[in-house]
Every structure is written in structure tokens, then in C-alpha cells.
Amino acid sequence: MMTQMPRLSARFRGRFGSFALDVGFEAPARGITALFGPSGCGKTTVLRCVAGLQRPDEGSFILDGEVWQDGTGLFRPPHRRPIGYVFQEASLFAHLSVRANLLYGHYRTVGLGVSEAIGFTEVVGLLGLAPLLERAPLHLSGGERQRVAVGRALLSQPKLYPDSLGSRKSLRL
């Protein structure tokens, strides 16, 4: 018997101000899926719908058989979606050190019993954050802030990682 590869299925339709979104796609639930297109075509809006940060008039999202929203009114709120989302603006907690910002993502999942796919030491090494750990976000460059935001997202042990940097958007699974 052949087993079916896990899938991601998304369908969103609605108006957001003067912008109308009508998109649907399926992708493997492993690897990287890229969304690309010209500025203003809806890439970020799609990622915000996947994350539950925007709720279209009609929408469905299923990841590996798990329904996060559908046409019956089921809608898993953003804080219940295991997603690591990095905004174009890093949005770090100004009152916390880099270390505390990183650990914030990790501590949110520990209480939920989520298994650790990547650890603090690994993220710090991978992103070259060791020299920054005791600094405040105010004293970081834009690139350093983005690396800390990526680290915090990774430490939340997400199932889905929308990357909203630059003109190419991607879903890392």
C-alpha cells in the first residue's frame, strides 16, 4: 500500500480594503514552497491568512490533515497555529535582551509539550547571535534584529514558517 505524502491546502477569498484576494493552492507539507509575483499581488496577504492574522470572507486551510479553518466557521486563532512568522519589521520586545527575546519563543512552546526540533544553542550558533545575547534590540542593526526575529520564530518549534522578507515569500515546512 502506498502512503500519501502530507499536504498543505489553502483557499482564501475576500476583500481587504480595496484589495481583492482570490487564491487557492496545494503544496507538499515538507520542504519549501515559494510564493512569487509583483509587488501588491497579495503574497503577504496570503501569508497573513495562513497565520490567521487576517481572516478572509471565505477561507480554508489544512496542513497534513489538520483543519485550521474551513467554510463551516471553524477558525483556529493565530496563537493556536504552530507558525513561526517573521515580519518585515523585526518586532522585538524592546524591554528584553536578545537572549530573552529568543527564549520567549522557546518558553511559549515548552508549556504546550511541543517536542524540540531545534535548541537555543543551535539557533544562536546557526545565526551568529552569541556576541549579541546581552544587548538590547535598540542597539542592534536592522540585519541583527532580523536574525534575532528568525531565531525567536525557530525556537517556537513551528510546523510552518512563513518567511516574509523581500519580494519573494515562502512557506518553510
C-alpha positions in Angstrom: 0.0 0.0 0.0 1.3 3.4 -0.9 1.2 6.1 1.7 0.3 9.6 0.7 2.7 12.5 1.3 1.4 15.1 3.8 -0.1 18.1 2.0 -0.9 21.7 2.6 -4.1 23.0 1.1 -5.1 26.7 1.2 -8.0 28.6 -0.3 -8.7 32.3 0.5 -11.2 34.7 -1.0 -12.1 38.1 0.3 -11.6 41.9 0.3 -9.1 43.7 2.4 -9.7 47.4 1.9 -9.5 48.0 -1.8 -7.6 44.8 -2.4 -9.4 41.6 -3.5 -7.8 38.3 -2.9 -8.8 35.0 -4.6 -6.2 32.3 -4.3 -6.0 28.6 -3.8 -3.1 26.1 -3.9 -1.9 22.8 -2.7 1.7 22.0 -1.8 3.7 19.3 -0.1 3.8 19.7 3.7 7.6 19.2 3.7 10.3 21.5 2.2 9.9 25.0 0.9 7.0 26.4 -1.1 7.6 29.8 -2.7 5.0 32.5 -3.5 6.3 34.9 -6.0 4.9 37.8 -8.1 5.0 41.5 -8.5 4.6 44.0 -5.6 1.0 44.3 -4.5 -0.2 41.0 -5.9 -1.1 39.5 -2.4 1.9 37.4 -1.3 2.0 38.9 2.2 -1.8 38.8 2.5 -1.7 35.1 1.7 0.9 34.5 4.4 -1.1 36.6 6.9 -4.2 34.5 6.1 -2.2 31.3 6.7 -1.0 32.6 10.0 -4.6 33.6 10.9 -3.7 37.3 11.2 -6.2 38.2 8.5 -9.5 36.4 8.1 -10.9 36.4 4.6 -14.6 36.3 3.9 -14.1 32.7 2.7 -11.2 30.5 3.5 -9.9 27.1 4.3 -6.5 25.9 5.4 -5.5 22.3 6.0 -2.0 21.2 7.0 -1.2 17.5 7.0 -4.9 16.6 7.5 -5.3 19.1 10.4 -8.0 21.7 9.6 -7.1 25.2 10.8 -10.1 26.9 9.1 -12.9 25.9 6.8 -16.2 27.1 5.4 -18.2 26.0 8.4 -16.9 28.7 10.7 -14.0 26.7 12.2 -11.1 29.1 12.6 -8.0 28.4 14.7 -6.8 31.7 16.1 -3.3 32.9 15.4 -1.9 32.0 18.9 -3.1 28.3 18.3 -1.4 28.0 15.0 2.1 26.5 15.3 3.7 29.0 12.9 7.0 31.0 13.2 6.2 34.3 11.5 8.9 36.9 10.9 7.6 40.2 9.8 9.4 42.6 7.6 9.9 44.8 10.7 11.5 42.5 13.3 9.1 43.5 16.1 11.3 42.5 19.0 10.4 43.2 22.6 12.4 46.4 23.3 12.5 45.8 27.1 14.1 42.4 26.7 17.6 41.4 25.9 18.4 39.4 22.7 18.6 36.3 24.9 15.2 37.0 26.5 13.7 37.7 23.1 15.0 34.3 21.8 13.8 32.4 24.9 10.3 34.0 24.6 9.7 31.9 21.5 11.0 28.8 23.2 9.1 29.2 26.5 5.8 29.6 24.7 6.0 26.0 23.4 7.6 24.3 26.5 4.3 24.6 28.4 2.4 23.1 25.5 4.5 20.0 25.5 5.9 20.6 21.9 9.0 18.5 21.2 12.1 20.5 20.5 13.3 20.3 16.9 15.9 22.9 17.3 17.5 24.2 20.5 18.7 27.5 21.8 22.5 26.8 21.4 21.9 25.5 17.9 19.9 28.7 16.9 22.5 31.0 18.4 25.3 29.3 16.5 23.4 29.0 13.3 22.5 32.7 13.2 25.8 34.0 14.8 24.0 35.6 17.8 26.4 34.8 20.6 28.0 38.3 20.7 24.6 39.9 20.8 22.9 37.9 23.6 23.1 40.6 26.3 22.3 43.5 24.1 19.0 45.4 23.8 17.2 45.5 20.5 17.7 49.2 20.4 21.4 48.7 20.0 21.2 46.2 17.1 21.4 46.9 13.3 18.4 46.1 11.1 20.1 42.8 10.0 20.9 41.8 13.6 17.2 42.4 14.6 16.0 40.3 11.7 18.3 37.4 12.7 17.0 37.6 16.3 13.4 37.5 15.0 14.2 34.5 12.8 15.8 32.8 15.9 12.8 33.5 18.1 10.5 32.1 15.4 12.6 28.9 15.0 12.7 28.4 18.8 8.9 28.4 18.9 9.2 25.0 17.2 6.8 25.9 14.3 5.2 23.4 12.0 5.1 26.2 9.4 7.5 29.0 8.9 6.3 31.9 6.6 9.2 34.0 5.5 8.0 37.4 4.5 11.4 39.0 3.7 11.9 40.7 0.4 9.9 40.3 -2.7 9.9 36.5 -2.6 7.6 34.9 0.0 8.0 31.3 1.1 6.5 28.7 3.4 9.1 26.6 5.0 7.8 23.3 6.3 
